[in-house]
Amino acid sequence: VKFNNCAGNKGVRYETNSLDFKVRADGTMYAAHQVQMSSKQLILMVTAWDPQTLGRWDAIVRFLVAEKSQHNGHKPKGRKTVPGELAQQQSDTLLPWRQHQNANGLRRQKRDWVIPPINVPENSRGPFPQQLVRIRSDKDKEIHIRYSITGVGADQPPMEVFSIDPVSGRMYVTRPMDREERASYHLRAHAVDMNGNKVENPIDLYIYVIDMNDNRPEFINQVYNGSVDEGSKPGTYVMTVTANDADDSTTANGMVRYRIVTQTPQSPSQNMFTINSETGDIVTVAAGLDREKVQQYIVIVQATDMEGNLNYGLSNTATAIITVTDVNDNPPEFTTSTVSIQTSTPLPHNGAAWQWKVMRDGTPHTCTHCHFSFSGPRGPREEMQHFAAAVDYEMNRAFMLTVMVSNQAPLASGIQMSFQSTAGVTISVTDVNEAPYFPTNHKLIRLEEGVPTGTVLTTFSAVDPDRFMQQAVRYSKLSDPANWLNINATNGQITTAAVLDRESDYIKNNVYEATFLAADNGIPPASGTGTLQIYLIDINDNAPELLPKEAQICEKPNLNVINITAADADIDPNIGPFVFELPSVPSAVRKNWTITRLNGDYAQLSLRIMYLEAGVYDVPIIVTDSGNPPLYNTSVIKVKVCPCDENGDCTTIGAVAAAGLGTGAIIAILICIIILLTMVLLFVVWMKRREKERHTKQLLIDPEDDVRDNILKYDEEGGGEEDQDYDLSQLQQPETMDHVLNKTPGVRRVDERPIGAEPQYPIRPVIPHPGDIGDFINEGLRAADNDPTAPPYDSLLVFDYEGSGSTAGSVSSLNSSSSGDQDYDYLNDWGPRFKKLADMYGGGEA
């Protein structure tokens, strides 16, 4: 291979990705040992790198292996190829379809060749498309053949990775390959004639992507945690680290090797661990692991592919944290053989007067896994270990103990030391001021409610445990919710400050609770609390109350009655059975009402008379309880008397009447409602009549509704029709009426000639009669509205046409007949429109 780095190639070294071949300094490649080639060709990667500039350059070399036996005179020769000669080498032609002719001229079909795999290096830089191989059939000399390929990478996803020239049979790769994406492709080559008929059998083509070292090893975890016992022997297994390489594991590109880069701390040796380069197992390699000196090691592990070659292999690192676990190799021992302790009193039950400090692993600390035992002047005192009894200065002022400590777990094998240690302990108890306490706490007393103010209830005294101190105890209230009690500050005597009421909100389950404080005058002062509970016995001090306060009943006696009961704040036996009765004054109460007893707690109130006027009545009732002595109360119940329906329920009117409205007020309300409804009805009739009148005046066209002219009104008065440029001919009598005269008599329109047949309108009779004119106009209007040929707007209607004028001139010279034979009185019956004619011709001589 030839290489030029533009600097004279000084110091340039060559390497290959195969252990079977090497490259000399002059670029000559040679086999490092005897190699058995299994394929027809071999592709290698040759790398040139400069140690000074650290530059790297790669080239692909393909070897064609020469065959030992020649076939039909063809003698392929092995040759070496550099990238510059690759195009020439790729022009080799494969003849997968071969035919032979025997001596008799008969053709015999031979077995198809097995095409060797086609190797394509990944990450090739092109240019693309890059020719791989040319396939052809020897029949192409006789007929025109078209070649095609099928399979994954051709006509199946991924599409168009490979292509073939259908005429020449040259096969190309169209883009760089990635072996980690897909390592091989299986294609089939087809040969057909111009008509699509199969000329040769399909041939299988296998394309293998040659792996390049383009992936670093990747650790499964970036941090690995392991542990090893202290004092472990060399060769003890610790943990395993694993790294994976995406490259081909059958080549050096994917062969990962491990090594330890650093170890922290480097104590007691810088090489305390080693790693298996192939498996990644970390084991101890030196003795001296001591948790008391080094508790944790941090080891950096490196994984390198190319079988660990650091020159051209890719690397990655991970962290291994190794924790040294503790073993029982040091017995506990006291820091001193004698201990003097001075503690305050009282020492509580299971309380600690001191904390032991022992030497363990050469360090003083509190031993949580040690076993202590005690012995005193009277023999072993195992119970003192747990302080089963409280220590009191008034009971015992000093203690002498012997303490022995030992580890609960046995020492590790091979440790030649005593497993226990002893020490003498002197405990002196110092007297301190202790708080007074109430011997009876909580204290319960019983008494009746209602005792007068100043009554002595009890003496609630406390005891001071400091017998050797002359101290005085004083008392005070700490909690008295109702402020019912007083306490004597010197002797603790409890007296009442107010009347105790069992029915108060401060009473819970008949018990009143108060808290008192007892404090001494020591230095510093100490105090204690005590709770006094007073159970109050009920007395009959609450009169009963009637329930309910309001009720409703019918004005006539029937099954509708009022159920009444009573409520008493006292408890049994100062409550029911109750006695219900009506007072004798006023006398109308017993006259109108009566009470029927149901049981000890309920009674019924009903009418005594046959009818009672509707309204609201206050009925007094006397309720008496069963206490000793009994208490009574006169309660008033408001009863609404109202008319009822057949079901015994108050009617709506009755309810209003019962609320206080008289008959006159109810009648006035009903009259107002009737007047209001009448006004609404009259308004509706007036609106209907107005609507009907508007429809009967259809011939009077509103200028705003006339869609024929766009006449704008600006609320100003002009000079008349001469000032407005409007065509008023549509509203005037036309000059010629020939088209009208040619039609049959009837109602006609002068602004639109009918297209279809004109409907026949009613003709006025010869002899007029009353109402003839009105009926004639209404019938003509109805016929015009139903005319299908009418325009979509209002138009001028002509009900009768008598010609355009007379050529005879004036008729003023004609005299009317004075015979009086003509009677014009019927004009008076035609309405106000003909009143003028009736005045002129009717009622006398013309």
LUMVOTOR-307035 format. One record per residue (C-alpha): x, y, z. Coordinates in steps of 0.05 Angstrom, whole numbers, plus 5000, padded with zeros to 4 digits. Layout:
! residues N
NODE     x     y     z
NODE     X     Y     Z
...
END
This chain:
! residues 846
NODE     x     y     z
NODE  5000  5000  5000
NODE  5024  5069  4984
NODE  5015  5128  5031
NODE  5040  5200  5032
NODE  5027  5247  5092
NODE  5061  5306  5056
NODE  5116  5305  5109
NODE  5161  5250  5083
NODE  5125  5194  5119
NODE  5173  5200  5177
NODE  5151  5158  5236
NODE  5087  5134  5201
NODE  5064  5066  5225
NODE  5017  5017  5191
NODE  4966  4972  5225
NODE  4910  4925  5202
NODE  4846  4903  5234
NODE  4867  4830  5226
NODE  4918  4791  5266
NODE  4933  4748  5206
NODE  4965  4803  5165
NODE  5016  4857  5179
NODE  5045  4917  5141
NODE  5119  4934  5138
NODE  5146  5005  5142
NODE  5151  5008  5066
NODE  5077  4991  5058
NODE  5086  4917  5039
NODE  5032  4872  5067
NODE  5048  4800  5086
NODE  5016  4742  5123
NODE  5038  4737  5195
NODE  5030  4661  5193
NODE  4999  4608  5150
NODE  4927  4627  5135
NODE  4871  4582  5109
NODE  4825  4625  5066
NODE  4752  4603  5068
NODE  4724  4653  5017
NODE  4741  4678  4948
NODE  4760  4747  4972
NODE  4782  4782  5036
NODE  4772  4854  5056
NODE  4819  4887  5106
NODE  4825  4956  5137
NODE  4895  4986  5136
NODE  4908  5045  5182
NODE  4967  5093  5176
NODE  4978  5136  5238
NODE  5029  5189  5258
NODE  5051  5184  5331
NODE  5072  5257  5332
NODE  5009  5289  5304
NODE  4963  5232  5325
NODE  4933  5234  5255
NODE  4899  5171  5229
NODE  4883  5150  5157
NODE  4845  5088  5135
NODE  4843  5050  5069
NODE  4807  4987  5047
NODE  4846  4930  5015
NODE  4812  4871  4982
NODE  4848  4806  4965
NODE  4823  4758  4912
NODE  4844  4687  4928
NODE  4872  4647  4869
NODE  4841  4579  4855
NODE  4887  4518  4854
NODE  4848  4483  4797
NODE  4836  4518  4731
NODE  4768  4511  4698
NODE  4759  4514  4621
NODE  4821  4554  4612
NODE  4801  4610  4661
NODE  4856  4623  4711
NODE  4838  4676  4762
NODE  4898  4705  4796
NODE  4903  4732  4866
NODE  4923  4805  4869
NODE  4924  4860  4919
NODE  4882  4922  4911
NODE  4887  4991  4942
NODE  4831  5041  4941
NODE  4856  5072  4877
NODE  4850  5005  4841
NODE  4783  4987  4870
NODE  4742  5009  4810
NODE  4784  4967  4764
NODE  4777  4907  4809
NODE  4702  4915  4814
NODE  4695  4908  4740
NODE  4702  4833  4747
NODE  4643  4796  4716
NODE  4607  4737  4748
NODE  4577  4685  4700
NODE  4529  4650  4746
NODE  4493  4617  4687
NODE  4539  4572  4645
NODE  4522  4525  4588
NODE  4565  4474  4552
NODE  4560  4438  4485
NODE  4583  4366  4476
NODE  4616  4336  4415
NODE  4550  4315  4383
NODE  4525  4386  4384
NODE  4474  4372  4439
NODE  4471  4422  4495
NODE  4470  4399  4566
NODE  4448  4444  4624
NODE  4500  4445  4679
NODE  4488  4459  4751
NODE  4486  4534  4769
NODE  4546  4563  4803
NODE  4545  4581  4876
NODE  4560  4655  4879
NODE  4609  4673  4934
NODE  4586  4725  4985
NODE  4597  4798  4967
NODE  4631  4836  5023
NODE  4617  4910  5031
NODE  4653  4951  5083
NODE  4610  4995  5128
NODE  4617  5070  5132
NODE  4646  5075  5062
NODE  4656  5146  5038
NODE  4635  5132  4966
NODE  4627  5160  4915
NODE  4558  5131  4907
NODE  4530  5092  4873
NODE  4589  5046  4881
NODE  4595  4984  4838
NODE  4598  4918  4874
NODE  4596  4865  4819
NODE  4571  4852  4749
NODE  4528  4791  4734
NODE  4510  4767  4665
NODE  4485  4707  4628
NODE  4524  4678  4568
NODE  4457  4680  4530
NODE  4464  4754  4524
NODE  4502  4742  4459
NODE  4440  4712  4428
NODE  4383  4753  4457
NODE  4374  4818  4495
NODE  4369  4804  4569
NODE  4343  4848  4625
NODE  4371  4839  4696
NODE  4337  4855  4762
NODE  4345  4842  4836
NODE  4293  4830  4890
NODE  4294  4823  4966
NODE  4307  4865  5028
NODE  4348  4926  5008
NODE  4323  4925  4936
NODE  4247  4925  4929
NODE  4233  4913  5003
NODE  4247  4960  5062
NODE  4298  4988  5067
NODE  4285  5006  4995
NODE  4337  5020  4941
NODE  4399  5005  4982
NODE  4423  4963  4923
NODE  4408  4974  4849
NODE  4426  4940  4784
NODE  4434  4964  4713
NODE  4381  4924  4675
NODE  4423  4923  4612
NODE  4495  4914  4634
NODE  4480  4875  4699
NODE  4525  4919  4741
NODE  4503  4918  4814
NODE  4513  4980  4858
NODE  4507  5001  4930
NODE  4474  5070  4935
NODE  4493  5094  5005
NODE  4540  5079  5064
NODE  4525  5015  5102
NODE  4518  5006  5177
NODE  4532  4936  5202
NODE  4500  4951  5270
NODE  4436  4968  5233
NODE  4437  4907  5188
NODE  4495  4858  5180
NODE  4475  4821  5116
NODE  4427  4823  5057
NODE  4398  4766  5017
NODE  4380  4785  4945
NODE  4358  4746  4884
NODE  4382  4762  4814
NODE  4335  4751  4756
NODE  4348  4748  4680
NODE  4289  4756  4632
NODE  4283  4771  4558
NODE  4250  4833  4528
NODE  4182  4801  4535
NODE  4191  4786  4608
NODE  4202  4712  4599
NODE  4250  4678  4646
NODE  4316  4663  4613
NODE  4355  4637  4673
NODE  4336  4611  4742
NODE  4341  4664  4798
NODE  4408  4666  4831
NODE  4418  4679  4906
NODE  4464  4736  4924
NODE  4490  4744  4995
NODE  4518  4811  5015
NODE  4556  4817  5081
NODE  4572  4884  5113
NODE  4644  4883  5136
NODE  4650  4910  5207
NODE  4692  4971  5223
NODE  4712  4992  5292
NODE  4663  5050  5298
NODE  4631  5036  5366
NODE  4661  5045  5435
NODE  4648  4995  5490
NODE  4590  5016  5535
NODE  4585  4996  5608
NODE  4517  4971  5631
NODE  4522  5018  5691
NODE  4566  5078  5701
NODE  4573  5064  5776
NODE  4580  4994  5806
NODE  4574  4980  5880
NODE  4607  4921  5914
NODE  4632  4901  5983
NODE  4686  4857  6013
NODE  4698  4838  6086
NODE  4758  4868  6120
NODE  4816  4821  6128
NODE  4797  4781  6065
NODE  4850  4738  6034
NODE  4879  4753  5964
NODE  4836  4725  5909
NODE  4770  4741  5944
NODE  4715  4758  5893
NODE  4687  4828  5899
NODE  4642  4844  5839
NODE  4636  4840  5763
NODE  4633  4898  5714
NODE  4606  4888  5643
NODE  4614  4929  5580
NODE  4582  4914  5512
NODE  4609  4933  5443
NODE  4560  4940  5385
NODE  4613  4919  5335
NODE  4622  4847  5311
NODE  4641  4805  5371
NODE  4674  4753  5326
NODE  4726  4803  5304
NODE  4775  4845  5344
NODE  4728  4904  5335
NODE  4679  4875  5386
NODE  4728  4839  5432
NODE  4730  4879  5497
NODE  4786  4876  5549
NODE  4784  4907  5619
NODE  4838  4939  5662
NODE  4840  4980  5726
NODE  4863  5051  5714
NODE  4865  5081  5784
NODE  4850  5062  5856
NODE  4832  5113  5910
NODE  4859  5112  5964
NODE  4924  5076  5950
NODE  4928  5047  6021
NODE  4957  5002  6046
NODE  4978  4986  5974
NODE  4964  5019  5906
NODE  4944  4952  5877
NODE  4894  4923  5926
NODE  4849  4896  5870
NODE  4857  4866  5801
NODE  4807  4852  5746
NODE  4800  4794  5697
NODE  4813  4826  5629
NODE  4762  4782  5593
NODE  4705  4771  5644
NODE  4709  4836  5684
NODE  4712  4801  5752
NODE  4745  4844  5806
NODE  4782  4806  5861
NODE  4829  4824  5917
NODE  4902  4817  5901
NODE  4934  4839  5966
NODE  4922  4830  6041
NODE  4911  4885  6091
NODE  4839  4907  6083
NODE  4821  4942  6148
NODE  4754  4977  6155
NODE  4779  5017  6215
NODE  4831  5049  6168
NODE  4798  5051  6100
NODE  4723  5041  6095
NODE  4715  5050  6019
NODE  4755  5045  5955
NODE  4739  5079  5888
NODE  4766  5041  5828
NODE  4764  5067  5756
NODE  4756  5010  5706
NODE  4771  5018  5631
NODE  4742  4975  5576
NODE  4778  4975  5508
NODE  4759  4939  5444
NODE  4808  4912  5391
NODE  4826  4861  5445
NODE  4851  4915  5491
NODE  4900  4948  5441
NODE  4906  5018  5467
NODE  4938  5044  5403
NODE  4877  5037  5357
NODE  4823  5010  5402
NODE  4765  5051  5429
NODE  4756  5057  5505
NODE  4706  5076  5558
NODE  4708  5079  5634
NODE  4664  5064  5694
NODE  4669  5073  5769
NODE  4670  5014  5818
NODE  4656  5033  5891
NODE  4681  4978  5938
NODE  4658  4982  6011
NODE  4699  4946  6064
NODE  4649  4913  6112
NODE  4662  4905  6186
NODE  4677  4839  6221
NODE  4681  4828  6296
NODE  4757  4831  6303
NODE  4761  4880  6363
NODE  4731  4866  6431
NODE  4700  4925  6471
NODE  4738  4954  6530
NODE  4724  5011  6579
NODE  4762  5075  6572
NODE  4774  5075  6648
NODE  4771  5022  6701
NODE  4736  5065  6754
NODE  4678  5113  6745
NODE  4647  5163  6794
NODE  4578  5188  6776
NODE  4537  5242  6809
NODE  4464  5244  6787
NODE  4402  5284  6806
NODE  4341  5255  6836
NODE  4293  5228  6819
NODE  4318  5182  6765
NODE  4257  5158  6726
NODE  4238  5087  6713
NODE  4281  5058  6656
NODE  4319  5124  6654
NODE  4394  5130  6642
NODE  4438  5164  6694
NODE  4500  5162  6650
NODE  4524  5139  6582
NODE  4580  5088  6576
NODE  4640  5102  6532
NODE  4678  5040  6511
NODE  4738  5029  6466
NODE  4718  4990  6404
NODE  4763  4982  6344
NODE  4810  5031  6379
NODE  4758  5088  6379
NODE  4717  5111  6440
NODE  4643  5111  6424
NODE  4576  5089  6449
NODE  4570  5014  6442
NODE  4501  4996  6414
NODE  4517  4922  6404
NODE  4549  4909  6472
NODE  4521  4871  6532
NODE  4528  4903  6601
NODE  4520  4868  6668
NODE  4522  4898  6738
NODE  4541  4873  6807
NODE  4535  4910  6873
NODE  4548  4900  6947
NODE  4489  4852  6952
NODE  4508  4808  6893
NODE  4492  4812  6819
NODE  4442  4868  6803
NODE  4422  4851  6733
NODE  4358  4891  6740
NODE  4397  4955  6750
NODE  4419  4951  6678
NODE  4348  4971  6659
NODE  4335  5016  6720
NODE  4274  4977  6740
NODE  4264  5020  6803
NODE  4265  5095  6806
NODE  4326  5124  6843
NODE  4305  5170  6900
NODE  4350  5210  6946
NODE  4302  5200  7003
NODE  4309  5124  6994
NODE  4383  5114  6977
NODE  4438  5166  6971
NODE  4494  5124  6938
NODE  4507  5059  6897
NODE  4569  5016  6885
NODE  4569  4976  6821
NODE  4615  4932  6779
NODE  4601  4935  6705
NODE  4624  4883  6654
NODE  4617  4893  6579
NODE  4623  4841  6524
NODE  4606  4838  6450
NODE  4542  4801  6432
NODE  4573  4769  6371
NODE  4634  4723  6378
NODE  4701  4748  6355
NODE  4725  4730  6286
NODE  4765  4667  6279
NODE  4839  4676  6293
NODE  4831  4734  6342
NODE  4870  4719  6406
NODE  4841  4771  6455
NODE  4795  4773  6516
NODE  4723  4783  6495
NODE  4701  4824  6557
NODE  4721  4882  6601
NODE  4701  4906  6672
NODE  4699  4972  6709
NODE  4678  4997  6778
NODE  4623  5049  6784
NODE  4605  5094  6843
NODE  4539  5130  6837
NODE  4523  5188  6884
NODE  4452  5214  6884
NODE  4442  5289  6893
NODE  4378  5315  6923
NODE  4337  5364  6879
NODE  4271  5399  6890
NODE  4214  5354  6869
NODE  4144  5378  6851
NODE  4086  5368  6899
NODE  4035  5316  6877
NODE  3962  5301  6893
NODE  3954  5231  6923
NODE  3884  5225  6894
NODE  3883  5248  6822
NODE  3828  5251  6794
NODE  3786  5263  6857
NODE  3710  5251  6850
NODE  3657  5279  6898
NODE  3580  5276  6894
NODE  3529  5329  6915
NODE  3463  5358  6895
NODE  3459  5417  6848
NODE  3435  5484  6874
NODE  3478  5485  6938
NODE  3485  5557  6962
NODE  3546  5601  6952
NODE  3602  5590  7004
NODE  3587  5516  7017
NODE  3650  5475  7033
NODE  3655  5417  6985
NODE  3721  5382  7002
NODE  3795  5391  7017
NODE  3840  5378  6957
NODE  3911  5377  6986
NODE  3979  5357  6956
NODE  4041  5323  6985
NODE  4113  5349  6978
NODE  4162  5290  6968
NODE  4221  5331  6994
NODE  4220  5307  7066
NODE  4287  5338  7084
NODE  4268  5407  7059
NODE  4223  5453  7099
NODE  4179  5478  7043
NODE  4108  5508  7041
NODE  4056  5488  6989
NODE  4006  5539  6962
NODE  3944  5525  6919
NODE  3910  5562  6862
NODE  3859  5550  6808
NODE  3886  5528  6740
NODE  3820  5514  6704
NODE  3749  5531  6728
NODE  3706  5539  6665
NODE  3642  5565  6699
NODE  3680  5601  6756
NODE  3638  5564  6807
NODE  3694  5545  6857
NODE  3745  5576  6904
NODE  3805  5542  6937
NODE  3840  5562  7001
NODE  3912  5579  6983
NODE  3942  5548  7046
NODE  3902  5485  7060
NODE  3868  5469  6993
NODE  3796  5474  7019
NODE  3745  5478  6961
NODE  3683  5522  6969
NODE  3628  5544  6921
NODE  3631  5614  6890
NODE  3564  5607  6854
NODE  3504  5562  6851
NODE  3521  5496  6815
NODE  3470  5482  6760
NODE  3468  5412  6730
NODE  3433  5438  6668
NODE  3491  5485  6650
NODE  3530  5477  6585
NODE  3594  5466  6626
NODE  3567  5400  6652
NODE  3585  5337  6614
NODE  3548  5273  6634
NODE  3528  5306  6701
NODE  3602  5318  6718
NODE  3636  5385  6727
NODE  3712  5384  6722
NODE  3762  5435  6751
NODE  3839  5434  6754
NODE  3881  5461  6812
NODE  3955  5477  6819
NODE  4000  5461  6879
NODE  4068  5497  6881
NODE  4124  5497  6932
NODE  4174  5552  6949
NODE  4237  5513  6932
NODE  4294  5536  6888
NODE  4275  5531  6833
NODE  4200  5526  6850
NODE  4163  5463  6828
NODE  4089  5452  6818
NODE  4040  5396  6806
NODE  3968  5393  6782
NODE  3906  5357  6805
NODE  3836  5348  6776
NODE  3772  5351  6817
NODE  3709  5321  6788
NODE  3640  5339  6818
NODE  3582  5294  6803
NODE  3517  5336  6809
NODE  3453  5302  6830
NODE  3391  5330  6796
NODE  3336  5366  6835
NODE  3269  5389  6806
NODE  3287  5461  6790
NODE  3261  5468  6719
NODE  3187  5473  6700
NODE  3164  5437  6638
NODE  3153  5473  6571
NODE  3094  5458  6524
NODE  3109  5433  6453
NODE  3092  5453  6399
NODE  3085  5528  6403
NODE  3041  5534  6341
NODE  2988  5488  6310
NODE  2931  5486  6260
NODE  2860  5457  6265
NODE  2795  5457  6226
NODE  2738  5504  6245
NODE  2690  5445  6253
NODE  2704  5385  6298
NODE  2728  5323  6263
NODE  2786  5275  6267
NODE  2835  5334  6260
NODE  2865  5344  6330
NODE  2930  5374  6358
NODE  2980  5328  6392
NODE  3018  5363  6448
NODE  3075  5343  6494
NODE  3124  5376  6542
NODE  3200  5384  6549
NODE  3236  5387  6616
NODE  3309  5404  6627
NODE  3312  5359  6688
NODE  3323  5284  6687
NODE  3284  5226  6715
NODE  3248  5224  6764
NODE  3237  5300  6759
NODE  3204  5298  6689
NODE  3143  5258  6666
NODE  3090  5235  6669
NODE  3062  5305  6656
NODE  2993  5332  6672
NODE  2960  5376  6618
NODE  2899  5419  6636
NODE  2863  5482  6613
NODE  2859  5542  6660
NODE  2791  5563  6687
NODE  2804  5636  6670
NODE  2785  5659  6619
NODE  2723  5617  6615
NODE  2722  5617  6538
NODE  2782  5571  6538
NODE  2746  5513  6570
NODE  2683  5530  6532
NODE  2717  5525  6463
NODE  2772  5474  6476
NODE  2783  5408  6510
NODE  2845  5365  6526
NODE  2846  5289  6522
NODE  2904  5252  6557
NODE  2939  5199  6515
NODE  2995  5176  6562
NODE  3044  5205  6611
NODE  3080  5248  6559
NODE  3027  5264  6506
NODE  2956  5293  6502
NODE  2908  5318  6448
NODE  2878  5388  6441
NODE  2812  5393  6403
NODE  2750  5436  6395
NODE  2693  5427  6444
NODE  2641  5468  6405
NODE  2613  5450  6336
NODE  2640  5511  6300
NODE  2693  5563  6313
NODE  2705  5623  6267
NODE  2770  5621  6228
NODE  2828  5659  6258
NODE  2888  5654  6305
NODE  2875  5637  6378
NODE  2922  5637  6438
NODE  2905  5576  6480
NODE  2937  5573  6550
NODE  2953  5504  6577
NODE  2980  5486  6646
NODE  3034  5432  6646
NODE  3057  5399  6711
NODE  3116  5351  6720
NODE  3125  5293  6770
NODE  3181  5322  6812
NODE  3181  5328  6887
NODE  3154  5380  6897
NODE  3123  5384  6827
NODE  3131  5446  6784
NODE  3081  5472  6734
NODE  3083  5523  6677
NODE  3028  5558  6637
NODE  3047  5557  6564
NODE  3009  5589  6506
NODE  3000  5552  6440
NODE  2979  5592  6378
NODE  2924  5554  6342
NODE  2904  5573  6271
NODE  2830  5555  6259
NODE  2813  5550  6185
NODE  2761  5519  6138
NODE  2779  5449  6114
NODE  2763  5405  6055
NODE  2736  5334  6057
NODE  2806  5307  6073
NODE  2812  5350  6135
NODE  2864  5397  6104
NODE  2859  5472  6106
NODE  2837  5505  6041
NODE  2876  5563  6010
NODE  2822  5613  6025
NODE  2815  5585  6094
NODE  2889  5592  6106
NODE  2885  5666  6085
NODE  2825  5676  6130
NODE  2861  5642  6186
NODE  2919  5690  6176
NODE  2873  5748  6195
NODE  2836  5771  6131
NODE  2761  5783  6138
NODE  2705  5766  6088
NODE  2702  5837  6062
NODE  2777  5838  6046
NODE  2771  5771  6009
NODE  2712  5797  5967
NODE  2751  5861  5950
NODE  2810  5820  5926
NODE  2765  5777  5882
NODE  2731  5839  5851
NODE  2800  5868  5834
NODE  2820  5804  5800
NODE  2756  5802  5758
NODE  2765  5875  5736
NODE  2837  5861  5716
NODE  2816  5801  5673
NODE  2760  5842  5640
NODE  2809  5897  5620
NODE  2856  5846  5590
NODE  2797  5816  5550
NODE  2774  5884  5524
NODE  2845  5901  5502
NODE  2850  5836  5462
NODE  2782  5849  5428
NODE  2803  5920  5409
NODE  2868  5894  5379
NODE  2830  5842  5338
NODE  2781  5895  5312
NODE  2837  5942  5293
NODE  2872  5887  5255
NODE  2808  5871  5217
NODE  2798  5944  5198
NODE  2869  5948  5172
NODE  2856  5889  5125
NODE  2791  5919  5098
NODE  2828  5982  5073
NODE  2875  5948  5024
NODE  2861  6000  4968
NODE  2891  6056  5009
NODE  2964  6047  4993
NODE  3014  6072  5044
NODE  3070  6110  5008
NODE  3122  6075  5051
NODE  3095  6007  5026
NODE  3096  6026  4952
NODE  3155  5990  4922
NODE  3147  6020  4852
NODE  3176  6089  4870
NODE  3234  6105  4915
NODE  3205  6168  4947
NODE  3248  6191  5005
NODE  3217  6233  5061
NODE  3262  6283  5095
NODE  3209  6318  5137
NODE  3209  6381  5095
NODE  3154  6417  5056
NODE  3169  6432  4983
NODE  3133  6472  4931
NODE  3087  6418  4907
NODE  3091  6366  4853
NODE  3127  6415  4806
NODE  3189  6412  4852
NODE  3195  6337  4851
NODE  3222  6300  4791
NODE  3177  6240  4796
NODE  3137  6204  4743
NODE  3066  6207  4767
NODE  3037  6177  4704
NODE  3028  6111  4739
NODE  2977  6143  4785
NODE  2938  6179  4730
NODE  2885  6157  4680
NODE  2920  6132  4616
NODE  2906  6168  4550
NODE  2886  6106  4513
NODE  2844  6050  4540
NODE  2836  6008  4478
NODE  2866  5947  4510
NODE  2816  5956  4566
NODE  2756  5969  4523
NODE  2770  5905  4483
NODE  2760  5864  4546
NODE  2696  5842  4578
NODE  2669  5885  4634
NODE  2698  5877  4702
NODE  2753  5902  4748
NODE  2815  5919  4708
NODE  2887  5940  4722
NODE  2916  5997  4681
NODE  2990  5984  4697
NODE  2997  5911  4675
NODE  2967  5874  4615
NODE  2945  5804  4636
NODE  2982  5748  4602
NODE  2933  5692  4615
NODE  2859  5689  4613
NODE  2828  5747  4651
NODE  2780  5726  4706
NODE  2708  5748  4703
NODE  2689  5798  4757
NODE  2618  5809  4780
NODE  2577  5860  4741
NODE  2534  5910  4778
NODE  2460  5897  4769
NODE  2418  5946  4729
NODE  2371  5961  4786
NODE  2409  5985  4847
NODE  2389  5964  4916
NODE  2415  5981  4985
NODE  2483  5951  4999
NODE  2496  5938  4925
NODE  2555  5986  4921
NODE  2590  5959  4983
NODE  2582  5887  4962
NODE  2604  5903  4892
NODE  2669  5936  4916
NODE  2685  5880  4966
NODE  2674  5825  4914
NODE  2718  5863  4864
NODE  2772  5871  4915
NODE  2770  5797  4933
NODE  2774  5777  4859
NODE  2834  5824  4849
NODE  2870  5794  4908
NODE  2861  5723  4881
NODE  2882  5743  4810
NODE  2943  5698  4791
NODE  2965  5749  4738
NODE  2969  5807  4787
NODE  3037  5841  4796
NODE  3074  5833  4863
NODE  3056  5904  4886
NODE  2994  5947  4898
NODE  2964  5977  4834
NODE  2907  6022  4813
NODE  2842  5985  4802
NODE  2787  6009  4754
NODE  2719  5982  4773
NODE  2680  6014  4715
NODE  2702  6051  4652
NODE  2653  6095  4614
NODE  2698  6119  4556
NODE  2747  6175  4544
NODE  2695  6229  4534
NODE  2639  6250  4487
NODE  2648  6285  4420
NODE  2580  6318  4428
NODE  2608  6372  4473
NODE  2573  6399  4535
NODE  2509  6370  4561
NODE  2492  6430  4604
NODE  2436  6448  4557
NODE  2399  6385  4574
NODE  2343  6392  4624
NODE  2324  6340  4674
NODE  2254  6314  4676
NODE  2209  6349  4724
NODE  2155  6297  4723
NODE  2178  6270  4790
NODE  2173  6199  4768
NODE  2244  6183  4790
NODE  2253  6165  4865
NODE  2321  6180  4895
NODE  2305  6165  4967
NODE  2343  6101  4964
NODE  2408  6142  4964
NODE  2398  6153  5038
NODE  2408  6079  5049
NODE  2476  6077  5015
NODE  2515  6106  5071
NODE  2552  6171  5086
NODE  2590  6170  5020
NODE  2525  6183  4981
NODE  2496  6232  5031
NODE  2513  6291  4985
NODE  2473  6261  4927
NODE  2416  6243  4973
NODE  2412  6316  4995
NODE  2413  6340  4923
NODE  2362  6292  4893
NODE  2324  6261  4949
NODE  2269  6289  4992
NODE  2235  6337  4941
NODE  2233  6366  4872
NODE  2298  6366  4833
END
